[in-house]
Amino acid sequence: MNREHIVREAVKVHVAIRLVSAFLLCCLFLPGEAVAKPPVAAMHPNQAYHVWFAPVDARFVRLEVSSSRGQACIDELEIFGRETGEENLASAKHGALASASSSLPGYEDRHAAAFLNDGRKSNVGSWIPAGSKAEWGQIALPRVQSIDRVCFARDREGKYTDRLPSSFRVLVSLD
């Protein structure tokens, strides 16, 4: 084996270890408790950030942003289950309802809680809370469902890179 091959293989192993470590952290999930997650520094503002965990029954799913660079901006809060594949259970078209601790005053036409699950993945039609600490967006599913992943991003259209959450938790509840 040459040095170049060894370096390539070492990089693959390093990446695999990081992915497994992130997955194992997420498996610490228990109903009603926060999902452990990989460091937010790994987030890219224009790509979906997936939080994986062991399947759990839930009716309410809350993304709690404890700090961010300015007010956080979430383009869409998606919820998935092993049994439903890539179907977004949080979609308003399936009867899910969005709510939030607050929304940015004066921008209700484009940055309100209702945009958390409207199907648009862009800055226009996103949720921005009024503050930058202790804010949350929540999805009420139409019925209890088994879920194993929550997904969100800042702006998947790639126009904005600010307003990233720097610390967050995902919480679930049956009632």
C-alpha positions in Angstrom: 0.0 0.0 0.0 1.2 3.5 -0.8 1.0 6.5 1.5 -1.8 8.1 -0.6 -4.0 5.0 -0.2 -3.4 4.9 3.5 -4.2 8.6 4.0 -7.5 8.1 2.0 -8.4 5.1 4.1 -7.6 7.0 7.3 -9.9 9.9 6.3 -12.7 7.4 5.6 -12.3 5.8 9.0 -12.2 9.3 10.7 -15.4 10.3 9.0 -17.1 7.0 9.9 -16.1 7.4 13.5 -17.5 10.9 13.6 -20.8 9.7 12.1 -21.1 6.8 14.4 -20.3 9.0 17.4 -23.0 11.5 16.4 -25.5 8.6 15.9 -24.7 7.1 19.3 -25.1 10.5 21.0 -28.6 10.8 19.3 -29.5 7.3 20.6 -29.6 8.6 24.2 -33.1 9.9 23.4 -35.9 9.2 25.8 -39.5 10.4 25.6 -39.9 13.9 27.1 -36.1 14.4 27.3 -33.7 16.3 25.0 -32.1 14.5 22.1 -28.3 14.6 22.4 -26.8 15.9 19.2 -23.6 16.4 17.4 -21.9 19.8 17.8 -23.8 22.6 16.0 -20.4 23.7 14.5 -21.1 20.9 12.1 -24.2 22.7 10.7 -24.2 24.3 7.3 -26.8 27.0 7.0 -28.0 25.9 3.6 -28.3 22.2 4.2 -30.7 20.2 6.2 -29.5 19.3 9.7 -30.8 15.8 10.8 -31.1 14.7 14.4 -31.5 10.9 14.5 -32.6 8.9 17.5 -34.1 5.6 18.5 -37.8 5.3 17.5 -40.2 6.8 20.0 -43.9 7.5 20.0 -44.7 11.2 20.0 -47.7 13.6 19.4 -45.7 16.9 20.0 -42.2 17.6 18.9 -40.5 20.8 20.0 -37.3 22.4 18.7 -36.0 24.4 21.6 -33.3 27.0 20.6 -31.4 28.0 23.7 -28.9 30.3 21.9 -28.2 31.5 18.4 -26.3 34.1 16.4 -29.1 36.7 16.4 -32.6 35.3 16.3 -32.5 31.8 14.9 -34.2 31.2 11.6 -35.8 27.8 10.7 -37.0 27.3 7.2 -39.0 24.1 7.9 -39.2 21.7 10.8 -39.6 18.2 9.5 -40.4 15.0 11.4 -39.8 11.5 10.0 -40.5 7.9 11.2 -39.0 4.6 10.2 -42.3 3.3 9.1 -43.2 6.4 7.0 -39.8 6.8 5.2 -39.3 10.2 3.7 -42.9 11.4 4.3 -42.7 14.5 6.4 -45.1 13.8 9.3 -44.9 17.5 10.3 -46.5 18.8 7.1 -49.5 21.0 7.5 -51.1 19.2 4.5 -51.2 16.1 6.7 -53.0 18.0 9.5 -50.0 18.9 11.7 -50.1 22.2 13.5 -47.2 24.6 14.2 -46.8 26.9 17.2 -44.0 28.8 18.7 -42.9 30.7 21.9 -42.8 33.9 19.8 -42.3 35.3 16.3 -40.4 38.3 15.0 -42.7 41.3 15.4 -43.6 43.1 12.2 -42.8 40.1 9.9 -45.8 37.9 10.5 -46.3 37.7 6.7 -43.0 35.8 6.2 -41.4 34.7 9.6 -44.2 33.2 11.7 -44.7 29.9 13.4 -47.2 28.8 10.7 -44.2 28.7 8.3 -42.5 25.9 10.3 -44.5 23.3 8.4 -45.9 24.9 5.2 -43.6 22.9 2.9 -41.5 25.9 1.7 -37.8 25.5 2.5 -36.6 29.1 2.2 -36.1 32.3 4.1 -39.4 33.8 2.9 -41.7 31.5 4.7 -39.6 30.7 7.8 -39.9 31.0 11.5 -37.8 33.6 13.3 -38.5 34.0 17.1 -38.6 37.4 18.7 -35.5 36.6 20.9 -32.3 34.7 20.6 -32.4 32.6 23.8 -35.0 30.2 25.2 -37.2 30.1 22.2 -39.1 27.2 20.7 -41.0 26.0 17.7 -43.4 23.1 18.0 -45.3 20.7 15.8 -48.5 19.0 17.0 -48.9 15.8 15.0 -52.5 14.9 14.1 -52.1 11.6 16.1 -49.4 9.8 18.1 -46.8 8.4 15.7 -43.5 6.6 15.9 -40.7 9.0 14.9 -36.9 8.6 14.6 -35.6 11.8 13.0 -36.1 15.6 13.1 -34.7 17.8 10.3 -34.4 21.5 9.9 -32.2 24.1 8.2 -31.6 27.8 8.0 -32.3 28.5 4.3 -32.1 25.6 1.8 -32.3 28.1 -1.1 -28.8 29.2 -0.1 -29.5 33.0 0.0 -28.8 33.5 3.8 -26.2 32.1 6.1 -26.8 34.0 9.3 -29.2 33.2 12.2 -27.9 29.7 12.9 -28.9 28.1 16.2 -25.8 27.6 18.2 -27.5 25.4 20.9 -30.7 23.5 20.7 -32.7 20.5 22.0 -35.4 18.4 20.5 -38.1 17.4 22.9 -41.1 15.1 22.5 -44.3 14.4 24.4 -47.4 12.3 24.1 -49.6 15.0 25.5 
